[in-house]
Amino acid sequence: MTRDETVVRETRPRGGVMYVARSRGMLSGLLLMALGVWGALIPFIGPYFSYAYTPDTAWTWTSGRLWLEVLPGIAAFVAGFLLLTTAHRAVGVFAGWLGSAAGAWFVLGPIFGRLWNGTEGAAGQPIGGTAQQVWEQIGFFTGLGVVILFLAAQALGRFTVRSVRDVAAAETVRRTTVAEPAVTRPVAAPATTRAVERERTAPVAETERERTAEFEGNRVAAPPAETVEAAPASGEGASRVGPRTP
C-alpha cells in the first residue's frame, strides 16, 4: 500500500455508504404526500359530494376523525416529504417505516376504534347504499391504507438496498467533502531573506572592488623619475643633463 492510498483511505468519510441518489424515493414521496392530504381532508370535504361517514356534514370535527384520519394522514404526508427530499439512507428508512405505520393505522384504526366507541366505531358509519358504502370504506380507510403501506414498504426496500447509483452518489459526496491536495508552486523569497543575503554578500563584493581598484592604481601609477648623469664631453661647454623623462 502506497502513502497516497493510505491518505485517501484515512480521509474517506465513514458515512459514505449512507448516501443514495436523491431520486431514490421521489415518486413514492410524491404519492405518499398526495395520499396523506387526501386521507386527512376527505372526512371534512367529502360531504360536499355525498361521499362521507357520519356525521355527514362538512368540516365537522370529532375525536374519531382526529385519531383515525387526520393523524395518520399527517404521518403519511411527512413520510412522503422526507422520501422526496432526502439523500441519506437512514432518513429514508425512517420515512419508510413512518409511512408504513400510517398505512397500517388507516387499515386497522376503524377496527380498533370499536374498543372505545362500541359497535358504531369511532369513525362513524358510511352513508348511502351498499355500493357507495363499499367505495367509502375503500377510499377512507382500507384501500387508502393498503396503497400507503405498499408505497412506503417499496420505498423502505429501495433505501435498504445498495445499488451502483448509490456507490456513485457516495463517491460524489466523498469528493466534495475531502479537500484536494494543494498544488506546490514556487514562491518568491520574502523581502527579509533577500535583505539578509545582500548583507552577507556585501562585504565580499566590497573587498573585491577594493582589490580591483588597488590593482588598477598600481598599474596606472607612473614610475619614479631617474637622474641620468651625462658623461663629460670633451671640450668646453660640457653640461649636466637633467632628468630624463620617459
Secondary structure, DSSP 8 states (H G I E B T S, - for coil): --HHHHHHHHHS-GGGGGB--GGGGHHHHHHHHHHHHHHHHHHHHGGGGT--BSS-STT---HHHIIIIIHHHHHHHHHHHHHHH--BHHHHHHHHHHHHHHHHHHHHHHHHTHHHHGGG-TT--B-SSHHHHHHHHHHHTHHHHHHHHHHHHHHHHHHTS--HHHHHHHHHHHHHHS------------HHHHHHHHHHHHHHHHHHHHHHHHHHHHHHS----B-------SSTT------B--
